[in-house]
Amino acid sequence: TTGASGGYSEPYRMYNLDVFEYEIDEPMALYGHIPVVVAHSSKATASVFFNNPSETFVDVGDSPSGHKQVHWISESGVIELFVMAGPRPADVFRQYAALTGTTPTPPMFAIAYHQCRWNYRDDKDVREVNAHFEEYDFP
């Protein structure tokens, strides 16, 4: 995230927040996070899951030798690190699912569109969103 090849000046922040008028394309925290890094090359795929519920910063950058490196920064919590060795992408995700479980299929009544936008600026903003639903015939 930072350094010569990074696009940001700050590391990713992994901490659940509800930020009013959040910035688009920012590494800051928002709603939820999953501390998993996947490394993939033409030869192999591997992954790391950092199971620490405290506020964590993740900085991805280049090492002096030109390889990618990841720094996990937490001020508290237990260091519980799981490595999924792959070697194929499907293996990595199967290993992760064996560790954390899979997502159950939601009931049919829950599979639909849900409009929720916490940070409407004013009544005009709400009316504009509603008008777009009408304009594009969105139920």
C-alpha positions in Angstrom: 0.0 0.0 0.0 2.9 2.4 0.7 6.3 2.8 -0.8 7.5 3.2 -4.4 4.9 0.8 -5.9 2.1 1.6 -3.6 -0.8 3.8 -4.5 -1.5 5.1 -1.0 0.4 7.0 1.7 -1.1 5.0 4.6 -1.4 1.2 5.2 -4.8 -0.5 5.0 -6.6 -0.1 8.3 -8.6 -3.1 9.5 -11.1 -1.9 12.0 -14.8 -1.9 11.7 -16.1 1.7 11.4 -19.2 3.5 10.1 -17.6 6.6 8.5 -19.9 9.5 7.5 -19.1 10.8 4.0 -16.2 8.4 3.5 -13.6 8.9 0.8 -13.8 6.6 -2.2 -10.7 4.4 -2.9 -9.1 4.9 0.5 -7.3 2.3 2.6 -9.1 3.5 5.7 -11.5 1.2 7.6 -15.1 0.8 6.6 -17.7 -1.6 7.9 -15.8 -4.9 7.8 -12.5 -6.5 7.1 -11.0 -9.9 6.5 -7.3 -10.1 7.2 -6.3 -12.4 4.4 -3.4 -12.0 1.9 -3.2 -14.2 -1.1 0.1 -14.4 -3.1 -0.2 -15.9 -6.6 2.4 -16.6 -9.3 2.6 -18.8 -12.3 4.2 -21.5 -10.1 2.1 -21.5 -6.9 -0.5 -19.8 -4.8 -0.3 -19.3 -1.0 -2.2 -17.3 1.6 -2.0 -16.0 5.1 -4.9 -15.4 7.5 -4.1 -13.2 10.5 -6.7 -14.0 13.1 -6.5 -11.0 15.4 -9.7 -9.1 16.3 -7.8 -5.9 17.4 -7.3 -2.9 15.2 -4.6 -3.9 12.6 -2.8 -2.1 9.9 -1.5 -3.9 6.8 1.2 -2.5 4.7 2.0 -4.2 1.4 5.2 -3.0 -0.4 8.4 -4.0 -2.1 11.4 -5.6 -0.3 14.9 -4.4 -1.2 15.2 -7.5 -3.4 12.1 -6.6 -5.4 9.7 -9.1 -3.9 6.4 -8.2 -2.3 6.3 -8.0 1.5 3.5 -7.6 4.0 3.7 -6.0 7.4 0.9 -6.7 9.9 0.8 -4.0 12.7 -1.4 -4.6 15.8 -1.0 -3.0 19.2 -2.8 -5.8 21.1 -4.2 -9.3 20.7 -2.7 -12.7 20.2 -0.5 -13.5 17.2 -2.5 -16.3 15.5 -1.3 -16.8 11.9 -2.6 -19.4 9.6 -0.7 -20.3 6.3 -2.6 -21.9 3.5 0.2 -23.5 1.3 -2.0 -24.2 -1.7 -0.3 -24.9 -4.2 -3.2 -24.0 -6.5 -5.7 -21.2 -5.9 -8.6 -23.7 -5.4 -6.5 -25.4 -2.8 -5.9 -22.2 -0.9 -9.6 -21.3 -0.8 -10.5 -24.9 0.2 -8.0 -24.7 3.0 -9.3 -21.3 4.1 -12.9 -22.6 4.0 -11.9 -25.6 6.1 -10.5 -23.2 8.7 -13.3 -20.6 8.8 -16.3 -22.4 7.4 -18.4 -21.6 4.3 -21.2 -19.1 3.9 -24.6 -20.7 4.0 -27.0 -20.0 1.2 -29.5 -17.3 2.4 -33.2 -18.0 2.4 -35.1 -17.0 -0.8 -36.9 -14.1 0.9 -33.5 -12.5 1.6 -32.2 -12.6 -1.9 -33.2 -9.2 -3.3 -32.0 -5.7 -3.5 -31.6 -3.7 -0.3 -31.2 0.1 -0.5 -29.3 1.4 2.5 -27.2 4.5 2.3 -26.4 6.0 5.7 -24.9 9.3 4.6 -27.5 11.1 2.5 -26.6 14.7 2.6 -30.1 16.1 2.6 -33.7 15.6 1.3 -32.6 16.5 -2.2 -30.1 13.7 -2.2 -32.7 11.2 -1.2 -35.1 12.4 -3.9 -32.3 12.1 -6.5 -31.6 8.5 -5.6 -35.3 7.7 -5.7 -35.6 9.4 -9.1 -32.9 7.2 -10.5 -34.8 4.1 -9.4 -37.8 5.4 -11.3 -35.7 6.5 -14.3 -34.1 3.0 -14.7 -37.3 1.1 -13.7 -35.7 -0.4 -10.7 -38.2 -1.8 -8.2 
